[in-house]
């Protein structure tokens, strides 16, 4: 695609890129921090991880949008972060989780270099992959409901803000719910006479030496890779295609895979092609001329780098929040993903029973032999599907 013609105003695609980055960040950074803390990161390590994914996805967007003159945007894996939140601590603790992040990045690179791996992942029925994701998301999506009971004065304003703007301006419903949560935090700190340590507001990196354990590879690396591919990269390509753009698969996998590898030692869990938020930069609202929308990708990448500089302040806000407020924001941010996952899981009547089994196992939260429930949910769903399909071929 051609570059922007001299003299043409760029305010529209630039604004679209800023909005893409801002909505994506404020809608999901809480989930990223929650997921990293769940698998063993300290507050400082989680803040470092948030900074790492902001930088790597910002650079990834800049590289891909500039090189291919397309509004390609790179995002962190929100479903992957939710998966981490449901997984919890694994054998080997945080260093093992970091090792699993490295493996995920390596697998994404391998997917770009070796098409067979991509085809193998594609053979996992989407209904089962989405059912696993829905089961993992369910406990997180219940947080706004339970939070109203635990801390009504803090959670009810957040939920009401989300509800009002879900009707008036759906794109901004979650970001504005977070703004309300920030106000709740501020009021709470003022009422307690507490002060914020300025050191918490300075972005910093925490390097972790990764280790490899079987438990982390099975509980984190494999499910995280599958969720990132099935819920982010594959839909991201499809969404871009719907706007007339053919994303270069191999370069995209190499950039996001290398970015994940680079960010892992600093706590970044995974980056990938943007899916839902991709439409903000690639759609007609970014610019009527499809040949000019690549500027939105550049703008989104630059904005992600700026937000990375503020990541420590956002992490501090989460750390200082009253009970149940931040989990409620995270749950509200996942409502749309949960609804989409459930719909895709049960959409095909022939795949419904394996999907239901997968969902129930994932939602149970029960781990076995030190392996997270996400892995066992996949195993259970594939086992039930195999048995049912064998029966159909034999007795049909």
Phi, psi and omega in degrees: 000147186283161177285171180290137181290142180302141176088348180280137181293139182250006186300324185292305178294328177296315178297319179299321178294318178299316179296319179303311181292318184293314180295315180298319182291305185291339180279341190221356184296330178297322180293320178299311180298320179297316181295316180294318178296324183296327181266015169114000181288142170286167176306320180292321179291323178293319177296322176296319178297320178297317177298318182299315181288327177298315182292313184291322179285330175295314178295322179298317178297317180298315182296310185290317181294318181290316185291320187252003178051045176229154179281053180282126177240142179251140182227165171283162181277096179295312176300326178295319178295321176297322177299317178298319180299326179277338183284315182077189184296144180237171176304126182096352176065209185299317178302324178291324177297318177298320176299321178294323178298319177299318180296319178300314178299319178297321179293323178294318176300316180297326178297322178289327183273331186236095184304334181300323180295319177297320179293326178295316177296323180295339180283344174290121183305129179304327181298321181286318178299317180288327177294320176299315180297317180298319179295322178292323183285334187306307181300325179291324180287344178279348184302320177298327181287309179293329181295327178299325179285318184288315184217073185299322183293333179268325187269323183303314178300324179295314181294319180295320177299315178300316183296315181298313184277343170296333177273319187270319183211079188306323182301327185258006184300310181289313177305320180286331172297321176294320177302317177298320178298321178296321177296318178300316178298315180299315179296320180296317179294320179295319181294327180272352182068024182276157178236159182258129177293119181304333180297333180291341186269354183268121179296137180209159179250148177236111180277130179239129177283116185286151171231157180247125175230151180299318181301316180290324179296318182282320185278329184247304190299308183295307179298323181294319178296314181297314181296318180296319179288312187285328186256351182232299187293311181295311176297326179299318177296319181295319180294318178297322178296325180295339178259008175093014181249132175259102182292129177292107190299306185298310178300322181296318179292323179294316181295312182289326178292314178296321177298319178296316178299316181294324183276340186303312181298342179259007175105358179288131186274315180183143170239159186200178173295138176294145179251274183299314183290347179300328182294334181294325180266334186262349184275172182301334180296333179290322177184137179299333181266113181301334182286349181255353187287345179300336178298328177296325176295319177297314181297319179297319179297314178297321180294325178297323178294321178295316179296327176300323179296335180261004187298325181296322179295319178294320178295322178296322179298318178296319182296327185267358186291147174295165182303137172077348184290309183291317174303327178294318178297317179298318179297316178298323180293338183262358181304312183295316179297320179296314180298318179295318180296317179297316181300314180290332181292321186252009184295322181265113182304327181290340180253006189293316184295312175301323179294320179297317178297315179301313180300313183294320178295315180296320182288339182294330181075008184274126175257159183218134179057032179076011181251138186292161184294332181300318179295314181293329177296316176298316180299314182297315181296316180292325178295313179297318180298318180298314180297314182295321180287326175297319179296322180294318182291328184278321187252356183288000000 
